[in-house]
Amino acid sequence: MTIRKKVLIIGGVVIACVVAAVAIGVSLPAATDYQAYSPLLGKPAPQITGTSLLTGASESLANLRGRYVVVNFFASWCTPCESEASDLEEFYYQESQAHLATIIGVVFEDVTSTARKFLIQTGTTYPAIADPGEKIAIEYGVTGPPSTYIIDPQGIVVAHVNGPVTSSGLEAVINQLRHKRQTT
């Protein structure tokens, strides 16, 4: 076999591999849409209560029963938290207008005043509470932010995303859960 033939064969194999890799990559969902395992899945959500860092109002997961609730653990020092902040706000605005879902943020290993500044800087309007001693984070099994749990209208943990989320990813998960509920 001549060198030219070897080069053509190797070149063809490399091109085929690149085409296959691109085809596989395009067909995969975005990394933000991946759900992660949690021992809480299918179980009642641990209680969340606290005072909103932005308004001073009392917040409670129990008061949000009847809607899907997105519980997002975040920190001001977390770069992925900053990148997902606008998506969370977009989701909150769209879903709260329809009264179908809402969000509650929980500060993870951060100073309350710094977390409050982070919320203001990112334009966050949904309720977010401090977690002194990381008691809520421990109950949810959070090891680092961002970590997001979706709780169904009956208060059961139905999904967990470990890492940043997108508005469209949250909508897709909740729409899938709603559809599953309607067909069962």
Steps between C-alpha positions, in 0.01 A plus 500: 500500500635837407545787740237698311241222551585477872459876539163489319377211715612665825350831387171328418491330841572831680223678305255217576584522872454878504164471321386228745610706802313807375185294431509350849570837665209670322256228607584523872301732728677802647703423812268722702208268425657193659326378810699347782419231753392604848384277786217754542339413166145376559503612864345799678719808467675612819345816640640837400422809705674833531489870438538641148836672459338759272167578664523375858179300448461158655546221244398137531493205267173390662335826388586418138319165496274454198762614246829364376781657700858536378739509797834643389808493726739778399794711620642838401844345448364235260569587134243253360243652739561838342459356151169330584352801687337659194347166396357446847355851498349445153345171614367662817339786311336274238379233740383735776287686245326170419490398871635156405843501665722717716856518630656532842873558527710374791842648575778241517809567715498875445478821702142629504593858408711379206221269383254792517734712284528211254120479473473874437785501244349207307150655499347217699144562618396154623526429874836384631583414859812455710592156633686552828710196583408350159215307665278507189791410271586203721139375495500521121846341470651799320878483470549810285315757297321527275270217592131506410207287614153492350214430737156403372171659614461232771842580652691202356854540360467396135824620338852614583749684280855527627656794318362802319147495359334682215149639476424271207646200684282566807194550281570173318538303823185647654298453179613138488395454865162665435442277198595189698259603777214551255548160338513303825 
